[in-house]
Amino acid sequence: YSSAASDVYKRQAILDDWVNSSEHFFYTKPQAGTTALVYYDFDIPSYDFCTRMYHETGAFVTPGDCFEQPRSMRIGYASDTETLKAGLAAITEFAAKLEAK
């Protein structure tokens, strides 16, 4: 694989580890590409989830409702590793706030 492809696989592994270690998020691991549709178990529409999370944490993802997939979000992992890790940490932080309510 090229260096760029190798980097994408490494970031996909970071996303996979994050999803697998989470109690609120799940997905079908992508076989190709640089985005994943990640589902959550909170009772909040995805547009509200993503908009509120963006305003509270700065994490930017696409609401699953844009793809007719409720309670989900599209996460991209083409960016650099540190950006991905920071974004996943922000999503985790937001989930903890929702869980606390």
N, C-alpha and C positions, 0 to 999 in steps of 0.2 A: 504494500500500500504506500501511497505517497505520504509525505509528512502531514499534509493538511487532513487527509483521510484518517490517519492515525490519531491526530488530535481530536477529530470528531468522535471517534470511537472511545477515546479516553473520557471526553465530556459526557458521552452517552452513558458510560459506566458510572460516572458521578451522579447523573440523574437517576439511573437505575438503583443505585445504593440508597439514594435519598427516598425514593418511592418505597422501596422494600423495607426501609426502617421506619416508615411513617404509619401511624395508625389511622390517619384520616384520608390518605391519598392512595390511588391505585391506577394502574394502566395496563395496556398491552404494549409490551416493549416494541418499539419501532424496528422494522427490519431494514429500513433505508431512510434517507433524508436527515434533516437536522431539526425536526420539531416532533413533539409528542403531545397527544391529547391525554391529559391527566385528570382523572375524576376525583371528586371529594365527597365526603358524607355529611357535610353541613347542610342544613335546610335553608339555603339562601340561593336565589337565582344567580347564575354565573355572571351576568352583567353587573349586578349589585356587588357580588363577591370581588370581582376584578377591579371595579371602579373604586370601591372602598379600600381595597388592599393597596391600590396605587397611591391614593391620597394619604393613607396612613403610613406606608412603608417605602414607597417609591418603586416597588416591584411592578414591572409592566408585563402582563401576559394578555392573551386574547381570550375573551369569554367564549366558552363552548357553545353558547346559544347562537353565536354567529355561524356555527356549523350544524345547527339543530341537534346539539348534544348537551342537554341540560346538566347542571352540576358538574361542569368540567371547565378546563382551561387549556389553551395551547401554550406550551412552553418551548421556546427555541433554545437550542444548545450549540449554535454555530459561533457564538461570541467567545471571547477568551474565557479561560477556566475561572479566573477570579470573579469575573462578572457573573458567571453561572452560579458559583458558590455563594456569592453575596445575595443573588436573587432567591435562591432556594432557602437561605437563612431568613430572608425577609418573609417569604411565604410561611415558613415554620413559625416565625414570630406572630404573624397575623392569625394563623390557625390557633395558636395558644390563646390569643385574645378572644377568639370566637368560642373556644372550648371553655374558657373561664366564665362565660355568661350563662 
